Amino acid sequence: MNKWIPHVYQRIAISFLLSNPRSGLFLDPGMGKTSITLSTIKILTLSDQIKSVLIVAPLRVCYSTWSGEIEKWSNFQGMSTTILHSKSKDTLWGARKNIYLINPEGLAWLHKELLVGLKSGIESPFDTLWVDESTKFKTFGSERFGLLVDMLPLFKRRHIMTGTPAPRNLLDLWSQVFILDEGKSLGHNYHKFRNTYFETNDWNKYSWNMKDFAEDKIYESIAPLVLEMSSNDYLDMPPIVYNSILIDIPAKAMKHYKQMERDYFIQLDSLEASAEAAAQSSMKCCQIANGRVYEDIPEDLNEDEIRVFRKTRKTLDVHSSKLDALSDLIAELNGKPLLIAYYFKHDLESIQKVLKKIKGTTIAHIGTGVSGIQSKQVEQDWNGGKVDFLIGHPGSMAHGLNLQNGGNDICWYSLPWSLEDYIQLNDRLYRQGVKGSVKIHHLICRDTLDEAKMNRLGERADSQMDLRIALKSYRNGL
């Protein structure tokens, strides 16, 4: 078994965490934040500075990433972990572990269990908090954030980690930073923070824009709390290539698309597919651009009937232009492995149908219904060269998977609105250890929301990079 030897930048990160009991790491995926954390925890534990750590992380990360890293390196052998999920929940009050793992959805159970235990005089099993992928708490009004805030007094040390700290805009930072310092940097009230640094002209106060000079003030306020590191600055990474494949969809399909945009209604093959609200219309437009659209749920169904209908409802074929473009890309790659990102279930079905026509190929899938254990096996098969096509949903693949050894090409069949999902999925391949240039292919239908998404992701990425560069500049000036 190999010993983990930290790079210079990883030593810097460990030193920063040790010196700052309430701090965050904004590190690009693939820079080894799990090993950095484990090394820090080991040092703090051996020096009796902490007793145990609660790590809050996405479910798939709980099951694969943390245990996998401990098993991989001799340094971390002997560190005990447990996942506070399902049948293992009773281990909360059992023999003390070094690390307790839980997903954000499990915090309601944990909050209740801790409350009962503490009231009965039982001491909390942990005194340190580590939030892996802190953007899961970016919404200040969410239940999970409220539950975590209520438990903060239990933790003398608190740390957060993410590679995309502001996936939408800088409003996302408030709740993440609050976990660290309970409002000392950005204020104790979210609405006051928003009104101080942002302004809006919307009557419903939905869209907020940064005030002049507010951006620099936010950066300056949080800079002492976080360490920003970019893979481009610390790793010798190969180039990444972005390739947008523009697609013209048939005139008839475009007519339906424009009608949906305009009237929020479409009629195809005598089956109705309408949208009653702008958000629903946007979803329908994305479906049409991809080539298929779900039929509507009849209005007169009760909840049980709706559940049954969702399982059997039909999809309406609109065009095959995007599938044709995918087939052309596959032919161009000439046998190279390809990771394909999708959004809708019918996208998955369409893609699988196309891939199954290619003889002698192996197809794998990570998405809804695929367990963490199954995903880990797919990860191993992909990296071992046993998978030709890996179809993945960003919601299931954005965190906790290392896929850099299995291929260099990603195709976005369906673009997300979320910058975090976009960056994180791309970085499953584009991370330390990848050999050769990584190519990100986007299937973009002209004059559709595909183009709007691509532009929006670009705008958000620019804002994200501004944040990271500014933080680095402020830290260097401290």
N, C-alpha and C positions, 0 to 999 in steps of 0.2 A: 504493500500500500504506500502510495506516495505521500510526501509531506507537503503541506501548503506553505509556499514561501511567498509572502506578500511583495508586490511591486512597490516601488517608492511611493507612488500616489496612494496605494492602499495603506501604507504605513502612515501617511499624512492623515488619511481619513480616520484610522484607528486612534491616532493621537488626538485628533479633533474631538471625537466622541468621548474619549476618556477625560479630556479637559473641560468638556462642556456637558454637564448633567442634563441639560434641556436643550437639545439641538437636533438638526435635521441634515440629512444627506440628499442633495439633488444630483444624483449620478445617472448617467446614461445606462440603459440596460446593457448587460454584458461586462460591466466593470468590476464585478465581484462583490456586490454589496452584501450578499448572504454570508460569504466567508469573512468579510470585514466585520460584520455584526457578530458572528460566532467567535471570532478572535477577541473582539472587545468584551463580549459576555464572559468568555473564559478568564480573561485577565481580571475583570471586576469580581468574578466569583472566587477565584483563587486568592485574591487579596482581601476577601471578606467585605468588599464594598457594597455588594448586593447579595440577596439570597436566591431569588428566582425571577424569571422574566416572563411576562405575558406578551406574546407576539400576535398581533391582529393582522391577518393576511387573507387574500382571496383563497377560497376553498381549495382550488387546484394547487396553489402554492403551498398550502399547509400540508397537503398529502405527499407532494413530490419534491419540491425544491429544498426544504429545510432538512428533511431526513436524508435526501440524496446527497447533500453537501457534507453532512456529518459522516456518512458512510464512505465518501470519496477520499477524505483526507485523514491521515493518521493523527494530525494535531487535535482533531475534535472527537476522537474515539473516547468513549466514556461519558460524553455529555448526554444526559437523559432528557427525553422529550415525550410529550403526550399531546394528543389532539383532543381538545374539549368538544367533541362532536359525536353524536350518535351514542353508541354503547359505551364509549370511553369517558363519558361525561363524569362518571363517579370518581375518576382519578383526580378531580379537583381537590378533594379532601383526603386523598390517599397519601402514599409515600411521596415526599416532596421531589419534584423534578427540577432540572435546571431551566427548562423551557416549557411553557404551556402555549399551545397554538390554538387559535380560534378564528373563525371567519366572521366578518362584520354581522352577518345574519344571526350569529349565535350570541350576540351581546345581550339580547333581551333575557335569554336563559341565564347567562353568567351574572348579569346584574341582580336578578332575583335570587340566585343561589348565594351570591356573596352577601346580599342583604340579610338573608336568613342566618347564614353562618356567623357574620359579624355581630348580629344582635344576640346570638347565643354565646358569644364570647370566644369564638374560634378566630384565630389570627389569619389574615389574608395570606395565601400561599406565595404571593409574589409582591415585589416592591418596585419593579421596573417595568416600564411600558415601551414596547417597540411597535410602531405602526408601519407595516410593510405595504407600500402603495397607498400613501396617505390621501391621494385624491379620491379614494372611496369615501372620504369624509368631507369633501369639498362643499357640500350643501349644508349650510348652517342650520336649517330648519328640519333636517332629517331626524328620524327617530334614533338611528345609530349614533349620530353625533351627540344628541342629547344624553343618551345612555353612557357614552364614553366620558363626556364632561362630568357627569355625576360620579363617576368612578375615579376621576383624576387625583383626588386627595390620597388615594392608596399608593401612588407612585412617586417616589422621591426622585427617580430618574425617568425622563421621557424623551423618546427619540422618534422621529418620523423619517421615512425614506420614499423617494419617488424619482422617476426620470422625467415626469411631465407635471411640474407643480402648478401650472396655470393652463389647463387644457382648453378652457373657454376664454377666460380673461382673468385679470388680476383680482377680481372679486372672489375667485376660487381660493385665494391664499388665506383669507381671514380665518376660516374655521380650522385649517391645517396648522396655522401658526398658533391659534388659540390653544390647541392641544399642548403645545410646548410651554407657553408663558401666561396663559389665561388672560390675554388681553393687554399685556404690558407694552407690546410693540405696535399693534394695530388697533388698539382700543378694546374696551370691554363689551361694546355693543355693535353688532353687525350693521344695523341700519345707520348708526352714526358714522361708522367707517365708510359705508357706501355714500352717504350724503357729503362727507368731507372730501372724498377723492374722486367722486363720479357725479355726473349730472344726466338728466333725461328730459326729453321732450314728449315722451309717450304719456298719454292720459292714464294708461294702466300701469305705467312704470315698469315695463317689461325690458326695454332695451336701455342700457346705461353706457355712457361714454366717459372716458378718462378726462378729468380737468387738466388744464395746463399745469405742467411741472409736478403733477400729483404722482406720476410714475416714478420719478427719481426719489421722491419722499418715501414711497412705499419700499423701494429697493433699499434705501438707506436704513429704514427702520428694522428690516428683517435680516440684513446682511450679517450682523454679529451672531445670529442664531443658526445660520445654515452654511454648509460647505458645498459649493457647486463645482462639479468636475465633468468635463466633456470628454468623450472617447477620442475626439479629434485632437485634443490637446495632450493626452497622456498615452494613447495607444497608436501603434503604427498600423492603421486600418487601411485596407484596400479601398479604392474608390467605390462610390455608390452611384448608380445610373438610374435616372427616372425616365420612363418611356410612356408617353401618352398615346394610345392608339385610338384615333378618332373614327367614329362609326356613324354612317348615315342610315337611319332606320327608314323603312318603306313609307311612302306617302300616306297610305291608308292608316298605318300605325301612328304616324305623326299627327294625323287628323284627330284620332282618338285621344292622343296625348294632349294636344292643344285644347280639345273640348273639355278634358278633365281639368286642365289648368283654368279654363275660363268658366265653366259651369259646374264643376265638381260632380259631373255625372257622365257615365259612359254606358252604352248598351252594346254588348257583343254576343252574337249568336243566341239571342233571345234570353240570355241570362244577365241580370242586372249587376253592375259593379259600380256603386256610387260612393261618394264621400260627402258627409254632411258638414264637415268642418275643414278649415284650411290645412290643419295637420294631417287629417286623413287623406285629403286630396294630394298633399305632398307625398305621402306614402304610396298612394295609387300611381302617381306619376313615376316614381322610382321603379315600381313594379313594371309599368308599361315599358319604360326604357330598357329594362332587363329582358323583356320579351313575354312575360306572363303576368297575369293579374288574378287575384282571388275574387270569386263571386261574393256578393254581399250577403250578410246574415239577415234573413227575413225579420221584420220588425215585430211580428206577433209571437215569437218564441220565448219561452221562459228560460231560466238559467240552465236547467238540466238539458233542455233541448238545444240550447246554444252550444253547450259543451260537446254534445253529440254531433251537431252540425259542423263544428270546427274540425272535427276529426275526419269528416267525409266530404267537406265542401270541395267543389271543383275549382280548378284553375283554368283560365281562358288563355289560349295561345294567341299572342298578338303578332309576334315576328320572331325570327331566328337570327337576326343580324349580330347580336352580341355573342351567341353561341358559335356562329360562323367565324367571328373574329378570334374567339378562344381557340377554335380548331386550327386556324391559320398560325396563331402564336405557337401552339404545340408542334406543328409541322416545322416551323422555323427553328425551334429549340432542338429538334432532331434527336430526341431521346433523353435530353437533360431533365432531371427531376424538377417538378414545378409545384409550388405551394399556391393554392387558389383560395382566395378569401371571398366568402359569400355572406349574404345577409338573410334573405328570405328562404323558407323551407323549400319553396318551389324552385329557387335557384339551385339549391343542392340537388334536387331531383333531376333538373335539366342537365346540370354539369355531369352528374354520375351517368346519365344516359349516354352522353357524348363520349365519355371516357371509356365506358364499357365496350364501345365499338372498336377500340384500339386493342388489337390482339397482343397477348403476352405482357400486359402491364399489371402492376399492383396498385390498387387504390385504397387509401386510408382516409378516415374522417375523424375530426375532433369537433364536437359541438354538443348540442342538447342531447341528453341521453347517453353520453359517453362519460364513464366514470373517470376519476383521477387515476386509478390504477390502469385502466385501459389507455388513457392518454399517455401515461409513462411508457407503456409498451410501444405505442405508436411512435413516440419520441425516439426510443431505442432503435426501432425498425427503420425509421427515416434516416437517422444518423448512421446506421449500419448499411445503407445503400439498398435496403430491401423494399423501398416504396418509390414508385415512379410519380404518383400524384397524391398529394396530401390536400384534402379539402377542409378548410377550417373556418369556423365562425369567430370573428374578433372577440366576442364576449367570452368565449371559452379558451382562446389562444393568446390573449393579450399579455398574460403574465405566467411566469413559472416554467416555461418550456425553453430548452436550449436546442435549437435546430440547425446550428451553424455548420454541422458536418455532413448534412444530407443533400444540400443543393444551394444554388445561388440565385434562383429566380422566384419572384412572387408576382402573382397576377391578381389584381383587385377586380374581380367580376362585379362586385357591388361596393362602391365607395361608402364609407361611414361619414356621418357628420362629426363624430368625435375625433379630435386630434389625438387624444390619449390612445384610443383604440388603434388608430392609424400608425402612430409612431411605435407603440409597443409591439404590434404584430410584426411590423417590418424588422424590428430589432430582435425578433426570435432568430432571424438569420444573420442580420448585420450586427454581429457582436464579436467579442474577442475570440480568436481561434478560427474565424472563417477564412477560407483560402480562395483568393480570387475576388473579382469585382462582383458585387451584388446588384442585381437589376430589378427594379420595381416597375412593373407594367400596369398601366391603368386602362381599362376598357371604358371609353368615354363616348356616349352618344351625343352627337352635336345637337345644340339648341334644346337641351333638356337639363334637368336638375343635376345630371352628372357633371356638367361644366360648372354649375354653381357650387357644388360640393368641392370640386377640385380647387376652385378659386378660394373658397372659404377655408379649406384646410391650409392653403398657402398663406392666407392672412393670419390664421391662428399660429401657424408655425413661425412666422416672422415675429409675432408678439412673444411667443415662447422663447425664441432665441434672444430677443431683446432682454428678457428677464434674466436669462442665464448669464449673458455677457455683462450686464449691469451688476449682478451679484458678485461676479468674479472681480470686477473692477473695484467695487467697494471693499471687498475683503482684502485685496492687495494694498489698499490704501489705509487699512486699519493699523 
